[in-house]
């Protein structure tokens, strides 16, 4: 019944489209209370992002059908299905699946009046940064000249003060950050993709005295920031053998790992980021799967064929205590390739 590459063959979505009754007597639906970490949910979210790239600004296609996804579905029903506001139920039923399938089929590669342009280049960048005080109580205004902010680190006999990046989320590739990494994957229209324009930076760190004067500065090394293992649809199993990550022979993936500490603080904990970039050239999706620390703030963006940036995620800080130890916040976001 479903015809798009993204939806066809998914048993849950086929059941919803056919309005089948499940064994528990309920009709097949996707709802807030029933679906977490579900591949069918991720497909619905991916299709919604194809309809409106800004409809899931925080979580993206993470596979969890939460309030953000429910609100996006509600808006989709109002605008695409013309459902009156007082009659909208924010679950995914047969009309929603059918209409999303029709819209998705309209951009599927293959025969058709308007085939999607070939994907040539993917540009990805990721930042870890200390935001302005409006995002977290753990950053405060800095004394002295200018509009600056700082973090306060308890120490004996006096506290120590370090300038932050003093900004909100930004898609600008040159936005200040504690950790910044960018990579361009080119030749995606061929069988031999290549890495180009790999760029890693750690922003200069500044320590202040009690009046806000800079008393010392240093920059963390970038030797532990790297993209590695550009490969196809399989990975080497650390225990031996091979893991097939996708049946698609046009699947491309790249690992990322990064760690850097505050260079002015002896034995300071690392800011850690790890993940894998996955490009499915058949399904025309980009996925980032990984983890980051609970502090500071983190953001990532992707662009296709040097087009406008698409936000993958924007995570405000939790608490500085969550920078200690292993990475703690999992991320799994999928967006459609837009060219």
Secondary structure, 3 states (H helix, E strand, C coil): CCCCCCCCCCHHHHHHHCCCECCCCCECCECCCCCCCCHHHHHHHHHHHHHCCCCCCCCCECCCCCHHHHHHHHHHHHHHCCCCHHHCCCCECHHHHHHHHHHHHCCCCCCCCCCCCCCCCEEEEEEEECCCCCCCCCCEECCCCCCCEEEEECCCCCCEEEECCCCCCCCCCCCCCCEEEEEEEECCCCCCCEEEEEEEECCEEEEECCCCCEEEEEECCCCCEEEEEEECCEEECCCCCEEECCCCCCEEEEEEEEEEECCCCCCCCEEEEEEEEEEECCCCEEEEEEEECCCCEEEEEEEECCCCCEEEEEECCCCHHHHCCCCCEEEEEEEECCC
